[in-house]
Amino acid sequence: MRRRMAQHPKGVTFREAKQLLEAYGWTVDRIRGSHHIFVRGPQTQPVSHRRPTILAVYVRQILKLTEGEDDDGE
């Protein structure tokens, strides 16, 4: 999943991003408007859910947060 997201960052849905974050131990802490705030330990990562696909900037941030870890979902 990470490979496809990296190749097509503008075509990633919120559902796909949420599944990837949850696979790496992130959970939804709170929702403020269209922003879902994911947390894992002291780290936080907001992801906006206004469109069918999320912005590429969020995809790049998610990929950076999950790189170098064991990937069961790839």
CHARMM internal coordinates of N, CA and C (Angstrom, degrees):
IC EDIT
DIST 1 N 1 CA 1.4448
DIST 1 CA 1 C 1.5288
ANGL 1 N 1 CA 1 C 110.64
DIST 1 C 2 N 1.3280
ANGL 1 CA 1 C 2 N 117.03
DIHE 1 N 1 CA 1 C 2 N -39.90
DIST 2 N 2 CA 1.4627
ANGL 1 C 2 N 2 CA 120.08
DIHE 1 CA 1 C 2 N 2 CA -179.92
DIST 2 CA 2 C 1.5236
ANGL 2 N 2 CA 2 C 111.31
DIHE 1 C 2 N 2 CA 2 C -61.61
DIST 2 C 3 N 1.3257
ANGL 2 CA 2 C 3 N 116.55
DIHE 2 N 2 CA 2 C 3 N -39.16
DIST 3 N 3 CA 1.4622
ANGL 2 C 3 N 3 CA 120.42
DIHE 2 CA 2 C 3 N 3 CA -178.26
DIST 3 CA 3 C 1.5249
ANGL 3 N 3 CA 3 C 110.53
DIHE 2 C 3 N 3 CA 3 C -62.83
DIST 3 C 4 N 1.3366
ANGL 3 CA 3 C 4 N 117.34
DIHE 3 N 3 CA 3 C 4 N -44.77
DIST 4 N 4 CA 1.4567
ANGL 3 C 4 N 4 CA 121.13
DIHE 3 CA 3 C 4 N 4 CA 179.63
DIST 4 CA 4 C 1.5291
ANGL 4 N 4 CA 4 C 110.68
DIHE 3 C 4 N 4 CA 4 C -65.16
DIST 4 C 5 N 1.3216
ANGL 4 CA 4 C 5 N 116.37
DIHE 4 N 4 CA 4 C 5 N -39.33
DIST 5 N 5 CA 1.4593
ANGL 4 C 5 N 5 CA 120.13
DIHE 4 CA 4 C 5 N 5 CA 178.71
DIST 5 CA 5 C 1.5198
ANGL 5 N 5 CA 5 C 110.73
DIHE 4 C 5 N 5 CA 5 C -63.79
DIST 5 C 6 N 1.3270
ANGL 5 CA 5 C 6 N 117.22
DIHE 5 N 5 CA 5 C 6 N -39.93
DIST 6 N 6 CA 1.4660
ANGL 5 C 6 N 6 CA 120.93
DIHE 5 CA 5 C 6 N 6 CA -179.93
DIST 6 CA 6 C 1.5264
ANGL 6 N 6 CA 6 C 111.16
DIHE 5 C 6 N 6 CA 6 C -67.92
DIST 6 C 7 N 1.3233
ANGL 6 CA 6 C 7 N 116.88
DIHE 6 N 6 CA 6 C 7 N -34.83
DIST 7 N 7 CA 1.4583
ANGL 6 C 7 N 7 CA 120.34
DIHE 6 CA 6 C 7 N 7 CA -179.08
DIST 7 CA 7 C 1.5230
ANGL 7 N 7 CA 7 C 112.43
DIHE 6 C 7 N 7 CA 7 C -76.60
DIST 7 C 8 N 1.3247
ANGL 7 CA 7 C 8 N 117.96
DIHE 7 N 7 CA 7 C 8 N -31.63
DIST 8 N 8 CA 1.4649
ANGL 7 C 8 N 8 CA 122.41
DIHE 7 CA 7 C 8 N 8 CA -177.74
DIST 8 CA 8 C 1.5324
ANGL 8 N 8 CA 8 C 110.73
DIHE 7 C 8 N 8 CA 8 C -132.73
DIST 8 C 9 N 1.3383
ANGL 8 CA 8 C 9 N 117.81
DIHE 8 N 8 CA 8 C 9 N 68.97
DIST 9 N 9 CA 1.4710
ANGL 8 C 9 N 9 CA 119.20
DIHE 8 CA 8 C 9 N 9 CA -175.12
DIST 9 CA 9 C 1.5270
ANGL 9 N 9 CA 9 C 114.34
DIHE 8 C 9 N 9 CA 9 C -66.48
DIST 9 C 10 N 1.3308
ANGL 9 CA 9 C 10 N 118.10
DIHE 9 N 9 CA 9 C 10 N -20.45
DIST 10 N 10 CA 1.4663
ANGL 9 C 10 N 10 CA 119.51
DIHE 9 CA 9 C 10 N 10 CA -179.74
DIST 10 CA 10 C 1.5163
ANGL 10 N 10 CA 10 C 113.07
DIHE 9 C 10 N 10 CA 10 C -85.08
DIST 10 C 11 N 1.3415
ANGL 10 CA 10 C 11 N 117.47
DIHE 10 N 10 CA 10 C 11 N -6.04
DIST 11 N 11 CA 1.4512
ANGL 10 C 11 N 11 CA 120.37
DIHE 10 CA 10 C 11 N 11 CA -178.15
DIST 11 CA 11 C 1.5147
ANGL 11 N 11 CA 11 C 114.00
DIHE 10 C 11 N 11 CA 11 C -111.42
DIST 11 C 12 N 1.3215
ANGL 11 CA 11 C 12 N 117.79
DIHE 11 N 11 CA 11 C 12 N 21.42
DIST 12 N 12 CA 1.4649
ANGL 11 C 12 N 12 CA 121.84
DIHE 11 CA 11 C 12 N 12 CA -177.14
DIST 12 CA 12 C 1.5252
ANGL 12 N 12 CA 12 C 109.48
DIHE 11 C 12 N 12 CA 12 C -91.81
DIST 12 C 13 N 1.3133
ANGL 12 CA 12 C 13 N 116.30
DIHE 12 N 12 CA 12 C 13 N 128.32
DIST 13 N 13 CA 1.4606
ANGL 12 C 13 N 13 CA 120.01
DIHE 12 CA 12 C 13 N 13 CA 178.29
DIST 13 CA 13 C 1.5267
ANGL 13 N 13 CA 13 C 110.16
DIHE 12 C 13 N 13 CA 13 C -84.81
DIST 13 C 14 N 1.3141
ANGL 13 CA 13 C 14 N 115.41
DIHE 13 N 13 CA 13 C 14 N 162.46
DIST 14 N 14 CA 1.4650
ANGL 13 C 14 N 14 CA 120.04
DIHE 13 CA 13 C 14 N 14 CA 177.86
DIST 14 CA 14 C 1.5209
ANGL 14 N 14 CA 14 C 110.08
DIHE 13 C 14 N 14 CA 14 C -61.40
DIST 14 C 15 N 1.3136
ANGL 14 CA 14 C 15 N 116.37
DIHE 14 N 14 CA 14 C 15 N -39.40
DIST 15 N 15 CA 1.4652
ANGL 14 C 15 N 15 CA 120.69
DIHE 14 CA 14 C 15 N 15 CA -179.23
DIST 15 CA 15 C 1.5319
ANGL 15 N 15 CA 15 C 111.17
DIHE 14 C 15 N 15 CA 15 C -60.14
DIST 15 C 16 N 1.3310
ANGL 15 CA 15 C 16 N 117.50
DIHE 15 N 15 CA 15 C 16 N -43.09
DIST 16 N 16 CA 1.4648
ANGL 15 C 16 N 16 CA 121.25
DIHE 15 CA 15 C 16 N 16 CA 178.97
DIST 16 CA 16 C 1.5265
ANGL 16 N 16 CA 16 C 111.13
DIHE 15 C 16 N 16 CA 16 C -64.28
DIST 16 C 17 N 1.3345
ANGL 16 CA 16 C 17 N 116.23
DIHE 16 N 16 CA 16 C 17 N -43.21
DIST 17 N 17 CA 1.4609
ANGL 16 C 17 N 17 CA 120.35
DIHE 16 CA 16 C 17 N 17 CA 179.49
DIST 17 CA 17 C 1.5255
ANGL 17 N 17 CA 17 C 110.58
DIHE 16 C 17 N 17 CA 17 C -63.38
DIST 17 C 18 N 1.3289
ANGL 17 CA 17 C 18 N 116.06
DIHE 17 N 17 CA 17 C 18 N -42.04
DIST 18 N 18 CA 1.4662
ANGL 17 C 18 N 18 CA 120.38
DIHE 17 CA 17 C 18 N 18 CA 179.63
DIST 18 CA 18 C 1.5296
ANGL 18 N 18 CA 18 C 110.44
DIHE 17 C 18 N 18 CA 18 C -63.60
DIST 18 C 19 N 1.3300
ANGL 18 CA 18 C 19 N 117.26
DIHE 18 N 18 CA 18 C 19 N -42.58
DIST 19 N 19 CA 1.4671
ANGL 18 C 19 N 19 CA 120.77
DIHE 18 CA 18 C 19 N 19 CA 179.44
DIST 19 CA 19 C 1.5271
ANGL 19 N 19 CA 19 C 110.96
DIHE 18 C 19 N 19 CA 19 C -62.02
DIST 19 C 20 N 1.3277
ANGL 19 CA 19 C 20 N 116.94
DIHE 19 N 19 CA 19 C 20 N -41.82
DIST 20 N 20 CA 1.4640
ANGL 19 C 20 N 20 CA 120.05
DIHE 19 CA 19 C 20 N 20 CA -179.94
DIST 20 CA 20 C 1.5246
ANGL 20 N 20 CA 20 C 110.57
DIHE 19 C 20 N 20 CA 20 C -65.80
DIST 20 C 21 N 1.3234
ANGL 20 CA 20 C 21 N 117.31
DIHE 20 N 20 CA 20 C 21 N -46.85
DIST 21 N 21 CA 1.4635
ANGL 20 C 21 N 21 CA 119.77
DIHE 20 CA 20 C 21 N 21 CA 179.48
DIST 21 CA 21 C 1.5266
ANGL 21 N 21 CA 21 C 111.03
DIHE 20 C 21 N 21 CA 21 C -60.78
DIST 21 C 22 N 1.3161
ANGL 21 CA 21 C 22 N 117.26
DIHE 21 N 21 CA 21 C 22 N -43.58
DIST 22 N 22 CA 1.4610
ANGL 21 C 22 N 22 CA 120.15
DIHE 21 CA 21 C 22 N 22 CA -179.38
DIST 22 CA 22 C 1.5289
ANGL 22 N 22 CA 22 C 111.36
DIHE 21 C 22 N 22 CA 22 C -65.84
DIST 22 C 23 N 1.3306
ANGL 22 CA 22 C 23 N 117.17
DIHE 22 N 22 CA 22 C 23 N -31.94
DIST 23 N 23 CA 1.4686
ANGL 22 C 23 N 23 CA 120.38
DIHE 22 CA 22 C 23 N 23 CA 177.31
DIST 23 CA 23 C 1.5243
ANGL 23 N 23 CA 23 C 111.28
DIHE 22 C 23 N 23 CA 23 C -65.58
DIST 23 C 24 N 1.3242
ANGL 23 CA 23 C 24 N 117.10
DIHE 23 N 23 CA 23 C 24 N -25.18
DIST 24 N 24 CA 1.4644
ANGL 23 C 24 N 24 CA 121.91
DIHE 23 CA 23 C 24 N 24 CA 179.37
DIST 24 CA 24 C 1.5240
ANGL 24 N 24 CA 24 C 112.53
DIHE 23 C 24 N 24 CA 24 C -99.39
DIST 24 C 25 N 1.3205
ANGL 24 CA 24 C 25 N 117.26
DIHE 24 N 24 CA 24 C 25 N 13.57
DIST 25 N 25 CA 1.4631
ANGL 24 C 25 N 25 CA 120.62
DIHE 24 CA 24 C 25 N 25 CA 173.67
DIST 25 CA 25 C 1.5139
ANGL 25 N 25 CA 25 C 115.65
DIHE 24 C 25 N 25 CA 25 C 92.06
DIST 25 C 26 N 1.3098
ANGL 25 CA 25 C 26 N 118.48
DIHE 25 N 25 CA 25 C 26 N 8.61
DIST 26 N 26 CA 1.4626
ANGL 25 C 26 N 26 CA 121.83
DIHE 25 CA 25 C 26 N 26 CA 177.50
DIST 26 CA 26 C 1.5260
ANGL 26 N 26 CA 26 C 109.09
DIHE 25 C 26 N 26 CA 26 C -84.18
DIST 26 C 27 N 1.3254
ANGL 26 CA 26 C 27 N 117.19
DIHE 26 N 26 CA 26 C 27 N 145.53
DIST 27 N 27 CA 1.4601
ANGL 26 C 27 N 27 CA 121.81
DIHE 26 CA 26 C 27 N 27 CA 177.33
DIST 27 CA 27 C 1.5178
ANGL 27 N 27 CA 27 C 109.41
DIHE 26 C 27 N 27 CA 27 C -130.71
DIST 27 C 28 N 1.3354
ANGL 27 CA 27 C 28 N 115.89
DIHE 27 N 27 CA 27 C 28 N 154.78
DIST 28 N 28 CA 1.4703
ANGL 27 C 28 N 28 CA 120.64
DIHE 27 CA 27 C 28 N 28 CA 176.55
DIST 28 CA 28 C 1.5185
ANGL 28 N 28 CA 28 C 107.26
DIHE 27 C 28 N 28 CA 28 C -75.89
DIST 28 C 29 N 1.3255
ANGL 28 CA 28 C 29 N 115.83
DIHE 28 N 28 CA 28 C 29 N 120.20
DIST 29 N 29 CA 1.4625
ANGL 28 C 29 N 29 CA 121.30
DIHE 28 CA 28 C 29 N 29 CA -179.68
DIST 29 CA 29 C 1.5206
ANGL 29 N 29 CA 29 C 110.45
DIHE 28 C 29 N 29 CA 29 C -89.61
DIST 29 C 30 N 1.3361
ANGL 29 CA 29 C 30 N 115.20
DIHE 29 N 29 CA 29 C 30 N -43.73
DIST 30 N 30 CA 1.4644
ANGL 29 C 30 N 30 CA 119.69
DIHE 29 CA 29 C 30 N 30 CA -178.47
DIST 30 CA 30 C 1.5220
ANGL 30 N 30 CA 30 C 109.35
DIHE 29 C 30 N 30 CA 30 C -160.51
DIST 30 C 31 N 1.3237
ANGL 30 CA 30 C 31 N 114.83
DIHE 30 N 30 CA 30 C 31 N 164.24
DIST 31 N 31 CA 1.4623
ANGL 30 C 31 N 31 CA 121.43
DIHE 30 CA 30 C 31 N 31 CA 177.15
DIST 31 CA 31 C 1.5179
ANGL 31 N 31 CA 31 C 107.19
DIHE 30 C 31 N 31 CA 31 C -127.94
DIST 31 C 32 N 1.3282
ANGL 31 CA 31 C 32 N 115.65
DIHE 31 N 31 CA 31 C 32 N 125.15
DIST 32 N 32 CA 1.4671
ANGL 31 C 32 N 32 CA 121.31
DIHE 31 CA 31 C 32 N 32 CA 177.18
DIST 32 CA 32 C 1.5152
ANGL 32 N 32 CA 32 C 107.37
DIHE 31 C 32 N 32 CA 32 C -123.09
DIST 32 C 33 N 1.3148
ANGL 32 CA 32 C 33 N 115.36
DIHE 32 N 32 CA 32 C 33 N 102.56
DIST 33 N 33 CA 1.4584
ANGL 32 C 33 N 33 CA 119.96
DIHE 32 CA 32 C 33 N 33 CA -176.66
DIST 33 CA 33 C 1.5178
ANGL 33 N 33 CA 33 C 109.89
DIHE 32 C 33 N 33 CA 33 C 67.09
DIST 33 C 34 N 1.3282
ANGL 33 CA 33 C 34 N 116.08
DIHE 33 N 33 CA 33 C 34 N -122.21
DIST 34 N 34 CA 1.4644
ANGL 33 C 34 N 34 CA 119.62
DIHE 33 CA 33 C 34 N 34 CA -179.89
DIST 34 CA 34 C 1.5245
ANGL 34 N 34 CA 34 C 112.54
DIHE 33 C 34 N 34 CA 34 C -93.18
DIST 34 C 35 N 1.3283
ANGL 34 CA 34 C 35 N 117.27
DIHE 34 N 34 CA 34 C 35 N -2.17
DIST 35 N 35 CA 1.4665
ANGL 34 C 35 N 35 CA 120.67
DIHE 34 CA 34 C 35 N 35 CA -177.41
DIST 35 CA 35 C 1.5280
ANGL 35 N 35 CA 35 C 111.44
DIHE 34 C 35 N 35 CA 35 C -95.63
DIST 35 C 36 N 1.3134
ANGL 35 CA 35 C 36 N 114.65
DIHE 35 N 35 CA 35 C 36 N 122.90
DIST 36 N 36 CA 1.4589
ANGL 35 C 36 N 36 CA 121.80
DIHE 35 CA 35 C 36 N 36 CA 173.92
DIST 36 CA 36 C 1.5273
ANGL 36 N 36 CA 36 C 106.36
DIHE 35 C 36 N 36 CA 36 C -97.51
DIST 36 C 37 N 1.3126
ANGL 36 CA 36 C 37 N 116.87
DIHE 36 N 36 CA 36 C 37 N 125.47
DIST 37 N 37 CA 1.4581
ANGL 36 C 37 N 37 CA 121.94
DIHE 36 CA 36 C 37 N 37 CA -177.87
DIST 37 CA 37 C 1.5242
ANGL 37 N 37 CA 37 C 108.49
DIHE 36 C 37 N 37 CA 37 C -101.21
DIST 37 C 38 N 1.3262
ANGL 37 CA 37 C 38 N 115.65
DIHE 37 N 37 CA 37 C 38 N 114.58
DIST 38 N 38 CA 1.4655
ANGL 37 C 38 N 38 CA 121.98
DIHE 37 CA 37 C 38 N 38 CA 178.51
DIST 38 CA 38 C 1.5232
ANGL 38 N 38 CA 38 C 108.24
DIHE 37 C 38 N 38 CA 38 C -96.63
DIST 38 C 39 N 1.3258
ANGL 38 CA 38 C 39 N 116.21
DIHE 38 N 38 CA 38 C 39 N 143.56
DIST 39 N 39 CA 1.4603
ANGL 38 C 39 N 39 CA 121.06
DIHE 38 CA 38 C 39 N 39 CA 178.79
DIST 39 CA 39 C 1.5179
ANGL 39 N 39 CA 39 C 110.43
DIHE 38 C 39 N 39 CA 39 C -132.15
DIST 39 C 40 N 1.3242
ANGL 39 CA 39 C 40 N 114.03
DIHE 39 N 39 CA 39 C 40 N 151.06
DIST 40 N 40 CA 1.4687
ANGL 39 C 40 N 40 CA 122.37
DIHE 39 CA 39 C 40 N 40 CA 170.68
DIST 40 CA 40 C 1.5165
ANGL 40 N 40 CA 40 C 105.28
DIHE 39 C 40 N 40 CA 40 C -152.54
DIST 40 C 41 N 1.3114
ANGL 40 CA 40 C 41 N 114.78
DIHE 40 N 40 CA 40 C 41 N 106.59
DIST 41 N 41 CA 1.4613
ANGL 40 C 41 N 41 CA 119.52
DIHE 40 CA 40 C 41 N 41 CA -175.23
DIST 41 CA 41 C 1.5219
ANGL 41 N 41 CA 41 C 109.41
DIHE 40 C 41 N 41 CA 41 C 64.25
DIST 41 C 42 N 1.3351
ANGL 41 CA 41 C 42 N 117.69
DIHE 41 N 41 CA 41 C 42 N -132.00
DIST 42 N 42 CA 1.4644
ANGL 41 C 42 N 42 CA 119.94
DIHE 41 CA 41 C 42 N 42 CA -179.90
DIST 42 CA 42 C 1.5296
ANGL 42 N 42 CA 42 C 113.51
DIHE 41 C 42 N 42 CA 42 C -83.59
DIST 42 C 43 N 1.3317
ANGL 42 CA 42 C 43 N 117.65
DIHE 42 N 42 CA 42 C 43 N -6.53
DIST 43 N 43 CA 1.4624
ANGL 42 C 43 N 43 CA 120.88
DIHE 42 CA 42 C 43 N 43 CA -176.92
DIST 43 CA 43 C 1.5268
ANGL 43 N 43 CA 43 C 111.16
DIHE 42 C 43 N 43 CA 43 C -85.76
DIST 43 C 44 N 1.3339
ANGL 43 CA 43 C 44 N 116.00
DIHE 43 N 43 CA 43 C 44 N 145.01
DIST 44 N 44 CA 1.4584
ANGL 43 C 44 N 44 CA 121.61
DIHE 43 CA 43 C 44 N 44 CA 173.76
DIST 44 CA 44 C 1.5183
ANGL 44 N 44 CA 44 C 108.98
DIHE 43 C 44 N 44 CA 44 C -128.89
DIST 44 C 45 N 1.3244
ANGL 44 CA 44 C 45 N 115.94
DIHE 44 N 44 CA 44 C 45 N 150.31
DIST 45 N 45 CA 1.4584
ANGL 44 C 45 N 45 CA 121.52
DIHE 44 CA 44 C 45 N 45 CA 177.87
DIST 45 CA 45 C 1.5286
ANGL 45 N 45 CA 45 C 109.05
DIHE 44 C 45 N 45 CA 45 C -144.21
DIST 45 C 46 N 1.3425
ANGL 45 CA 45 C 46 N 117.73
DIHE 45 N 45 CA 45 C 46 N 109.82
DIST 46 N 46 CA 1.4614
ANGL 45 C 46 N 46 CA 119.22
DIHE 45 CA 45 C 46 N 46 CA 176.13
DIST 46 CA 46 C 1.5292
ANGL 46 N 46 CA 46 C 110.13
DIHE 45 C 46 N 46 CA 46 C -81.27
DIST 46 C 47 N 1.3286
ANGL 46 CA 46 C 47 N 115.44
DIHE 46 N 46 CA 46 C 47 N 145.95
DIST 47 N 47 CA 1.4638
ANGL 46 C 47 N 47 CA 121.74
DIHE 46 CA 46 C 47 N 47 CA 174.98
DIST 47 CA 47 C 1.5235
ANGL 47 N 47 CA 47 C 107.16
DIHE 46 C 47 N 47 CA 47 C -137.91
DIST 47 C 48 N 1.3263
ANGL 47 CA 47 C 48 N 116.23
DIHE 47 N 47 CA 47 C 48 N 123.48
DIST 48 N 48 CA 1.4577
ANGL 47 C 48 N 48 CA 121.13
DIHE 47 CA 47 C 48 N 48 CA -179.63
DIST 48 CA 48 C 1.5204
ANGL 48 N 48 CA 48 C 110.33
DIHE 47 C 48 N 48 CA 48 C -81.86
DIST 48 C 49 N 1.3357
ANGL 48 CA 48 C 49 N 116.04
DIHE 48 N 48 CA 48 C 49 N 138.39
DIST 49 N 49 CA 1.4591
ANGL 48 C 49 N 49 CA 121.88
DIHE 48 CA 48 C 49 N 49 CA -178.31
DIST 49 CA 49 C 1.5269
ANGL 49 N 49 CA 49 C 109.36
DIHE 48 C 49 N 49 CA 49 C -122.79
DIST 49 C 50 N 1.3305
ANGL 49 CA 49 C 50 N 116.53
DIHE 49 N 49 CA 49 C 50 N 58.98
DIST 50 N 50 CA 1.4638
ANGL 49 C 50 N 50 CA 121.43
DIHE 49 CA 49 C 50 N 50 CA -179.19
DIST 50 CA 50 C 1.5196
ANGL 50 N 50 CA 50 C 112.59
DIHE 49 C 50 N 50 CA 50 C -100.66
DIST 50 C 51 N 1.2949
ANGL 50 CA 50 C 51 N 117.80
DIHE 50 N 50 CA 50 C 51 N -25.07
DIST 51 N 51 CA 1.4581
ANGL 50 C 51 N 51 CA 123.01
DIHE 50 CA 50 C 51 N 51 CA -173.51
DIST 51 CA 51 C 1.5243
ANGL 51 N 51 CA 51 C 109.57
DIHE 50 C 51 N 51 CA 51 C -119.76
DIST 51 C 52 N 1.3353
ANGL 51 CA 51 C 52 N 116.67
DIHE 51 N 51 CA 51 C 52 N 169.41
DIST 52 N 52 CA 1.4732
ANGL 51 C 52 N 52 CA 118.02
DIHE 51 CA 51 C 52 N 52 CA 175.45
DIST 52 CA 52 C 1.5280
ANGL 52 N 52 CA 52 C 112.19
DIHE 51 C 52 N 52 CA 52 C -62.26
DIST 52 C 53 N 1.3346
ANGL 52 CA 52 C 53 N 116.77
DIHE 52 N 52 CA 52 C 53 N -33.68
DIST 53 N 53 CA 1.4630
ANGL 52 C 53 N 53 CA 120.80
DIHE 52 CA 52 C 53 N 53 CA 176.42
DIST 53 CA 53 C 1.5179
ANGL 53 N 53 CA 53 C 108.45
DIHE 52 C 53 N 53 CA 53 C -116.65
DIST 53 C 54 N 1.3309
ANGL 53 CA 53 C 54 N 116.17
DIHE 53 N 53 CA 53 C 54 N 153.08
DIST 54 N 54 CA 1.4628
ANGL 53 C 54 N 54 CA 119.04
DIHE 53 CA 53 C 54 N 54 CA 179.12
DIST 54 CA 54 C 1.5264
ANGL 54 N 54 CA 54 C 109.26
DIHE 53 C 54 N 54 CA 54 C -89.42
DIST 54 C 55 N 1.2990
ANGL 54 CA 54 C 55 N 116.12
DIHE 54 N 54 CA 54 C 55 N 160.85
DIST 55 N 55 CA 1.4593
ANGL 54 C 55 N 55 CA 120.98
DIHE 54 CA 54 C 55 N 55 CA -179.40
DIST 55 CA 55 C 1.5258
ANGL 55 N 55 CA 55 C 110.47
DIHE 54 C 55 N 55 CA 55 C -67.05
DIST 55 C 56 N 1.3308
ANGL 55 CA 55 C 56 N 115.28
DIHE 55 N 55 CA 55 C 56 N 146.75
DIST 56 N 56 CA 1.4667
ANGL 55 C 56 N 56 CA 121.41
DIHE 55 CA 55 C 56 N 56 CA -177.82
DIST 56 CA 56 C 1.5221
ANGL 56 N 56 CA 56 C 111.99
DIHE 55 C 56 N 56 CA 56 C -60.33
DIST 56 C 57 N 1.3229
ANGL 56 CA 56 C 57 N 117.88
DIHE 56 N 56 CA 56 C 57 N -29.70
DIST 57 N 57 CA 1.4718
ANGL 56 C 57 N 57 CA 120.40
DIHE 56 CA 56 C 57 N 57 CA 179.77
DIST 57 CA 57 C 1.5308
ANGL 57 N 57 CA 57 C 110.27
DIHE 56 C 57 N 57 CA 57 C -62.07
DIST 57 C 58 N 1.3331
ANGL 57 CA 57 C 58 N 117.78
DIHE 57 N 57 CA 57 C 58 N -38.76
DIST 58 N 58 CA 1.4655
ANGL 57 C 58 N 58 CA 120.72
DIHE 57 CA 57 C 58 N 58 CA 177.74
DIST 58 CA 58 C 1.5205
ANGL 58 N 58 CA 58 C 110.55
DIHE 57 C 58 N 58 CA 58 C -67.90
DIST 58 C 59 N 1.3320
ANGL 58 CA 58 C 59 N 116.77
DIHE 58 N 58 CA 58 C 59 N -38.92
DIST 59 N 59 CA 1.4654
ANGL 58 C 59 N 59 CA 120.36
DIHE 58 CA 58 C 59 N 59 CA 179.42
DIST 59 CA 59 C 1.5196
ANGL 59 N 59 CA 59 C 110.06
DIHE 58 C 59 N 59 CA 59 C -61.64
DIST 59 C 60 N 1.3306
ANGL 59 CA 59 C 60 N 117.29
DIHE 59 N 59 CA 59 C 60 N -45.37
DIST 60 N 60 CA 1.4704
ANGL 59 C 60 N 60 CA 120.72
DIHE 59 CA 59 C 60 N 60 CA 179.46
DIST 60 CA 60 C 1.5261
ANGL 60 N 60 CA 60 C 110.87
DIHE 59 C 60 N 60 CA 60 C -62.58
DIST 60 C 61 N 1.3219
ANGL 60 CA 60 C 61 N 117.49
DIHE 60 N 60 CA 60 C 61 N -40.03
DIST 61 N 61 CA 1.4656
ANGL 60 C 61 N 61 CA 120.63
DIHE 60 CA 60 C 61 N 61 CA 178.68
DIST 61 CA 61 C 1.5300
ANGL 61 N 61 CA 61 C 110.82
DIHE 60 C 61 N 61 CA 61 C -64.98
DIST 61 C 62 N 1.3205
ANGL 61 CA 61 C 62 N 116.69
DIHE 61 N 61 CA 61 C 62 N -42.12
DIST 62 N 62 CA 1.4725
ANGL 61 C 62 N 62 CA 120.71
DIHE 61 CA 61 C 62 N 62 CA 179.39
DIST 62 CA 62 C 1.5216
ANGL 62 N 62 CA 62 C 110.28
DIHE 61 C 62 N 62 CA 62 C -64.39
DIST 62 C 63 N 1.3228
ANGL 62 CA 62 C 63 N 117.41
DIHE 62 N 62 CA 62 C 63 N -43.63
DIST 63 N 63 CA 1.4613
ANGL 62 C 63 N 63 CA 120.69
DIHE 62 CA 62 C 63 N 63 CA 179.42
DIST 63 CA 63 C 1.5217
ANGL 63 N 63 CA 63 C 111.13
DIHE 62 C 63 N 63 CA 63 C -63.04
DIST 63 C 64 N 1.3251
ANGL 63 CA 63 C 64 N 116.82
DIHE 63 N 63 CA 63 C 64 N -38.55
DIST 64 N 64 CA 1.4635
ANGL 63 C 64 N 64 CA 120.47
DIHE 63 CA 63 C 64 N 64 CA 178.88
DIST 64 CA 64 C 1.5377
ANGL 64 N 64 CA 64 C 110.45
DIHE 63 C 64 N 64 CA 64 C -66.51
DIST 64 C 65 N 1.3265
ANGL 64 CA 64 C 65 N 116.80
DIHE 64 N 64 CA 64 C 65 N -39.72
DIST 65 N 65 CA 1.4646
ANGL 64 C 65 N 65 CA 120.79
DIHE 64 CA 64 C 65 N 65 CA 179.95
DIST 65 CA 65 C 1.5199
ANGL 65 N 65 CA 65 C 112.74
DIHE 64 C 65 N 65 CA 65 C -67.36
DIST 65 C 66 N 1.3313
ANGL 65 CA 65 C 66 N 117.27
DIHE 65 N 65 CA 65 C 66 N -26.73
DIST 66 N 66 CA 1.4598
ANGL 65 C 66 N 66 CA 120.45
DIHE 65 CA 65 C 66 N 66 CA -175.47
DIST 66 CA 66 C 1.5299
ANGL 66 N 66 CA 66 C 113.09
DIHE 65 C 66 N 66 CA 66 C -105.80
DIST 66 C 67 N 1.3291
ANGL 66 CA 66 C 67 N 118.74
DIHE 66 N 66 CA 66 C 67 N 0.57
DIST 67 N 67 CA 1.4527
ANGL 66 C 67 N 67 CA 118.82
DIHE 66 CA 66 C 67 N 67 CA -179.03
DIST 67 CA 67 C 1.5268
ANGL 67 N 67 CA 67 C 110.75
DIHE 66 C 67 N 67 CA 67 C -74.33
DIST 67 C 68 N 1.3177
ANGL 67 CA 67 C 68 N 115.99
DIHE 67 N 67 CA 67 C 68 N 149.47
DIST 68 N 68 CA 1.4485
ANGL 67 C 68 N 68 CA 121.10
DIHE 67 CA 67 C 68 N 68 CA 177.34
DIST 68 CA 68 C 1.5056
ANGL 68 N 68 CA 68 C 115.43
DIHE 67 C 68 N 68 CA 68 C 79.92
DIST 68 C 69 N 1.3289
ANGL 68 CA 68 C 69 N 116.95
DIHE 68 N 68 CA 68 C 69 N -0.05
DIST 69 N 69 CA 1.4614
ANGL 68 C 69 N 69 CA 120.42
DIHE 68 CA 68 C 69 N 69 CA 177.75
DIST 69 CA 69 C 1.5134
ANGL 69 N 69 CA 69 C 108.77
DIHE 68 C 69 N 69 CA 69 C -101.45
DIST 69 C 70 N 1.3231
ANGL 69 CA 69 C 70 N 116.33
DIHE 69 N 69 CA 69 C 70 N 160.75
DIST 70 N 70 CA 1.4715
ANGL 69 C 70 N 70 CA 119.83
DIHE 69 CA 69 C 70 N 70 CA 176.43
DIST 70 CA 70 C 1.5167
ANGL 70 N 70 CA 70 C 107.99
DIHE 69 C 70 N 70 CA 70 C -61.28
DIST 70 C 71 N 1.3309
ANGL 70 CA 70 C 71 N 115.82
DIHE 70 N 70 CA 70 C 71 N 130.27
DIST 71 N 71 CA 1.4617
ANGL 70 C 71 N 71 CA 120.32
DIHE 70 CA 70 C 71 N 71 CA -175.94
DIST 71 CA 71 C 1.5180
ANGL 71 N 71 CA 71 C 110.51
DIHE 70 C 71 N 71 CA 71 C -112.43
DIST 71 C 72 N 1.3217
ANGL 71 CA 71 C 72 N 115.87
DIHE 71 N 71 CA 71 C 72 N 106.73
DIST 72 N 72 CA 1.4649
ANGL 71 C 72 N 72 CA 120.19
DIHE 71 CA 71 C 72 N 72 CA 177.54
DIST 72 CA 72 C 1.5167
ANGL 72 N 72 CA 72 C 111.31
DIHE 71 C 72 N 72 CA 72 C -86.53
DIST 72 C 73 N 1.3376
ANGL 72 CA 72 C 73 N 117.75
DIHE 72 N 72 CA 72 C 73 N -21.13
DIST 73 N 73 CA 1.4629
ANGL 72 C 73 N 73 CA 120.53
DIHE 72 CA 72 C 73 N 73 CA -173.81
DIST 73 CA 73 C 1.5118
ANGL 73 N 73 CA 73 C 114.58
DIHE 72 C 73 N 73 CA 73 C -97.49
DIST 73 C 74 N 1.3189
ANGL 73 CA 73 C 74 N 120.41
DIHE 73 N 73 CA 73 C 74 N 9.66
DIST 74 N 74 CA 1.4645
ANGL 73 C 74 N 74 CA 121.35
DIHE 73 CA 73 C 74 N 74 CA -177.32
DIST 74 CA 74 C 1.4558
ANGL 74 N 74 CA 74 C 112.46
DIHE 73 C 74 N 74 CA 74 C -85.53
END
COOR INIT
IC SEED 1 N 1 CA 1 C
IC BUILD
